[in-house]
Every structure is written in structure tokens, then in C-alpha cells.
Amino acid sequence: MDLTDQSGRPLTLSFPPKRIVSLVPSQTELLYDLGLEEEVVGITKFCVHPETWFRQKKKVGGTKRLHLNIIRELHPDLIIANKEENEKEQLEALMKDYPVWISDIDTLEDALAMIRSVGDITNRKEQADRIAHNIGFRFQQLRDYHQTSVTSSQKLRAAYFIWKNPWMAAGKDTFIHDMLPRCGLENCFGHLSRYPQIALDQLASAHCQVVLLSSEPFPFKEKHAEEIHIKFPEIKIIFVDGEMFSWYGSRLLQTPEYFKRISGSWI
């Protein structure tokens, strides 16, 4: 089977693949929901969903530090990776021996295209199309909800922090940036690229009204919220589930309802 992945690379793979290694947590969960129990032979240590796979499947290291020797021992006929979450040099090393399909996702539309493509290359087209359709439908319902809400015109300016020491926020060209307006917020650092380092004093010049502290990749605690609150007591600080903002596989089925629920936190 000849195809092109989301990074624009052509590759050839056996169809349907029978030994899949997934290097991305959100895409691992998608493979599970596509019913690829037997085909998936390796996942990363961060692929925590589903729990049964996390406990039983062979671990191939972390997303940034793969154990290439373990992957080779699994003899994969398809490796599913991501341009942002995996290291280019390691993927290039794997490409010499195995077909590596790479996703490149900045928007919901990119995510839906990825889901359909993964369904195509794993012989799960019908299941993938159904998941993508349901995600799109639920996000449309979310959009309708915001448009009919009495607060629809009150799009508050928000900063979404992913890291501490140094503080780092989500900027433009990220999936998180695309998610923020879908829950009724405007990214106050949306003029900066990728994941910029931020000094807390910049919250004032950015006219930030809401700070979101993500559950991943940095485990923010109350002490970090207090650090912000001391400097800016008027800013509302909310702890959020990072998976709902940054996982771009089948977990997106749950995201619209979560966004509806948390939007009440800053009204």
C-alpha cells in the first residue's frame, strides 16, 4: 500500500498491518477504539489509556526517548508517530527499516483527518469514519451551545500554561490554541509561536483574565496557582484536564461536554 502521511512523506506498508507500534498516547487510545487489540504490539510508557493496554502491552520507552532496540525486537510492519511529540532523529532511524506514519496536527480538522487516515491504513475505515463524524457533530453542538449562550459575546482572554521553571504557555500553531476558542476563550499569547517562555509579569500586558493550569505535561499544584494569585488576585485560575485540550484522538469524543462543564468556572 502506497500512501502519504500528514507530514507529506510517502511510504509503503503491508496492508493490513499486523504488528503496529504506537508512539503517541492519544493515537494509542484511538487504535484501541478502532478495535486493534491484537495488532498493536508496542506502546510508550505515557500511553495510559486504555489501562488494560498500559498494563499489558510492551513498552518502548517515552515519546521523546524511545528504546529503538525494543521496537526492533517487535518487528513492526507499521509505526504510528507524531511530528511534535516524537524526536525527528529517532524517527529517521526507524524509517530506515520500517514504515513510519507521522501525524502533524494543529487543528481539530487535522485531528479528524488523522483519525480517518489511521482508519484507512489499519483496515478500520468504517469505525474511524464513525468516530470522526461523532466528534465533528459534538463540536458543532458545542459551537451552537456557545452561540445561544447569554455569555457568547464574553470571550475572555486566557493563558494556558503547560510548564513551570520556566513558565511556558501554549501559543499559536498548537492544537491547544485551536481548542481554546472552542471552549469560549481567547488565547492571550496567541501571537507567539508554539510554546513560548512567559514571565508572569507578561500576564498584565497580555490583559489576561483567566489562567488555565494543565494537568500535563507539568503536574501543577495549588502552590503554583498561589504564586500567580499573589501577583494577580483579579485573575481567575482554573486547573484543567490536559488530555481534553491536547489529546487529538478518540478522546475528542469527550471534549465538548467537558468544555461545556468547565466554561461555568469563569462566567
C-alpha positions in Angstrom: 0.0 0.0 0.0 1.5 3.3 -1.1 0.4 6.5 0.8 1.5 9.8 2.1 1.4 10.7 5.8 0.4 14.1 7.3 4.0 15.4 7.2 3.9 14.9 3.4 6.2 11.9 3.4 5.5 9.0 1.0 5.7 5.5 2.4 4.8 1.9 1.5 3.4 -0.6 4.0 1.8 -4.0 4.1 -1.9 -3.9 4.2 -3.5 -4.5 6.6 -0.7 -4.1 9.1 -0.5 -6.9 11.7 2.2 -5.6 14.0 1.7 -1.9 15.0 3.8 0.2 17.4 2.2 3.4 18.6 4.5 6.2 19.8 1.8 8.7 20.7 -0.7 8.3 23.7 -3.7 9.9 22.1 -3.2 7.8 18.9 -2.8 4.7 21.0 -6.2 5.2 22.5 -7.6 5.7 19.0 -6.1 2.4 17.9 -7.9 0.7 20.9 -11.2 2.3 20.0 -10.7 1.1 16.4 -10.6 -2.5 17.8 -6.9 -3.2 17.1 -6.3 -5.3 20.2 -4.2 -8.0 18.5 -2.4 -5.8 16.0 -0.9 -3.3 18.5 2.3 -4.9 19.9 4.1 -1.9 21.4 3.2 1.5 23.1 5.0 4.2 25.1 5.1 4.5 28.9 2.9 7.5 28.6 0.1 5.6 26.7 -2.0 5.4 29.9 -5.3 4.8 28.0 -6.7 2.2 28.0 -5.5 0.9 31.3 -5.5 -2.7 30.1 -3.1 -1.8 27.4 -0.9 0.2 29.7 -0.6 -2.8 32.0 -0.2 -5.5 29.3 1.4 -4.1 26.2 5.1 -3.9 25.6 6.6 -0.5 26.5 9.1 1.0 24.0 10.2 4.0 26.2 8.9 7.5 26.3 7.7 9.6 23.5 10.9 11.6 23.4 13.2 8.8 24.5 12.3 5.7 22.6 14.1 2.4 23.1 14.9 1.6 19.4 16.2 -1.8 20.3 12.9 -2.8 21.8 11.0 -1.5 18.8 13.2 -3.6 16.5 12.6 -6.7 18.6 8.9 -6.2 18.0 9.3 -6.4 14.2 6.6 -3.8 13.4 5.1 -3.5 10.0 3.7 -0.1 10.9 4.9 2.6 13.4 2.5 5.5 14.1 4.2 8.6 15.3 3.7 12.4 15.5 5.8 15.3 14.3 5.7 17.2 17.6 5.6 14.5 20.2 8.4 12.3 18.9 12.1 13.2 18.1 12.9 13.6 14.5 16.3 11.9 14.7 14.8 8.8 16.3 12.0 8.6 13.7 14.5 8.9 10.9 16.5 6.0 12.4 13.3 3.9 12.4 12.4 4.9 8.9 15.5 3.1 7.6 13.9 -0.3 8.4 10.2 0.3 9.0 7.2 2.2 7.6 6.6 5.2 9.9 3.4 7.1 9.5 3.6 10.6 11.0 0.7 12.8 12.0 1.0 16.6 12.1 -1.8 18.2 14.0 -2.5 21.8 14.8 -6.3 22.0 14.5 -9.5 19.9 15.0 -9.7 19.5 11.2 -6.2 18.0 11.2 -7.2 15.6 14.0 -10.3 14.4 12.1 -8.2 13.9 9.0 -5.7 11.9 11.1 -8.4 9.7 12.6 -9.8 8.9 9.1 -6.3 8.2 7.7 -5.4 5.9 10.5 -8.6 4.0 9.9 -7.7 3.7 6.2 -4.2 2.3 6.8 -5.3 -0.1 9.5 -8.3 -1.6 7.7 -10.7 0.2 10.1 -12.3 2.7 7.8 -15.9 2.3 8.9 -15.0 2.6 12.6 -12.8 5.6 12.1 -15.3 7.4 9.9 -17.9 6.9 12.6 -15.6 8.3 15.3 -14.6 11.3 13.2 -18.3 12.0 12.4 -19.4 11.8 16.0 -16.5 14.1 17.1 -17.4 16.7 14.4 -21.1 16.5 15.4 -20.4 17.1 19.1 -18.1 20.0 18.4 -20.8 21.5 16.2 -23.3 21.1 19.1 -20.7 22.9 21.3 -20.5 25.7 18.9 -24.2 26.0 18.8 -24.3 26.0 22.6 -21.8 28.9 22.8 -23.8 30.9 20.2 -27.0 30.6 22.1 -25.5 31.1 25.5 -26.0 34.5 27.1 -22.3 34.7 27.6 -21.4 34.0 23.9 -20.1 37.6 23.5 -17.9 37.4 26.5 -14.8 35.6 25.2 -12.3 36.1 28.0 -8.6 36.3 27.4 -6.8 33.3 28.8 -3.3 31.9 29.2 -2.8 28.1 29.1 0.3 27.0 31.0 1.9 23.7 30.3 5.2 24.1 32.2 6.9 25.6 35.2 10.6 26.6 35.6 10.4 28.2 33.2 6.8 29.1 32.8 5.7 28.1 29.3 2.3 28.7 27.7 0.6 27.4 24.5 0.9 29.8 21.6 -0.2 29.7 18.0 0.4 26.7 15.8 -0.6 24.3 18.5 -3.6 22.1 19.0 -4.3 23.7 22.4 -4.5 27.1 20.6 -7.3 25.7 18.4 -9.1 24.3 21.3 -9.3 27.4 23.5 -11.8 29.4 21.4 -13.9 26.2 21.2 -14.5 26.5 25.0 -15.1 30.2 24.8 -11.7 31.7 25.4 -9.2 33.8 23.5 -5.5 32.8 23.8 -3.8 35.9 25.1 -0.5 34.6 23.9 -1.8 33.5 20.5 0.5 36.0 18.8 3.5 34.0 20.0 4.8 30.8 18.3 4.4 27.3 19.7 5.3 27.1 23.4 6.9 30.4 24.4 8.6 31.0 27.8 6.5 33.5 29.7 7.4 35.8 32.6 4.4 36.1 34.9 4.5 39.9 34.6 3.5 39.4 31.0 0.0 38.4 32.1 -0.6 42.1 32.8 0.4 43.3 29.4 -1.5 40.5 27.8 -4.6 41.6 29.6 -5.1 38.0 30.9 -8.4 37.3 32.7 -8.2 33.6 33.1 -5.2 31.2 33.7 -5.6 27.5 32.9 -3.1 25.2 34.6 -2.9 21.9 32.8 -2.7 18.5 34.4 0.0 17.6 31.9 2.9 17.6 31.0 3.7 19.5 34.2 1.8 18.5 37.3 0.6 21.9 38.5 -0.3 22.2 42.2 -2.1 24.7 44.4 1.3 26.4 45.3 1.7 27.3 41.6 -1.7 28.8 41.5 -1.0 30.7 44.6 2.2 32.2 43.0 0.1 33.7 40.3 -2.7 34.7 42.7 -0.4 36.7 44.8 0.7 38.8 41.9 -2.6 39.0 40.1 -5.5 38.4 42.6 -8.0 39.5 39.9 -7.2 36.7 37.5 -9.3 33.6 37.8 -7.1 30.4 38.0 -8.5 27.1 37.0 -7.0 23.6 37.0 -7.9 21.7 33.8 -7.6 18.2 32.3 -4.8 18.5 29.8 -6.0 15.4 28.0 -9.1 17.3 27.0 -7.1 20.1 25.5 -4.2 18.3 23.9 -5.2 14.7 23.1 -6.3 14.6 19.4 -7.6 11.1 19.0 -10.8 9.5 20.0 -10.7 11.2 23.4 -12.1 14.2 21.5 -15.5 12.5 21.8 -15.4 13.6 25.5 -14.0 17.1 25.0 -17.1 19.1 24.0 -19.1 18.0 27.1 -16.0 18.8 29.3 -15.7 22.2 27.7 -19.4 22.9 28.4 -18.9 21.9 32.0 -15.7 24.0 32.8 -16.9 27.1 31.0 -19.1 27.8 34.0 -15.8 28.2 36.0 -15.1 31.7 34.5 -18.6 33.0 33.9 
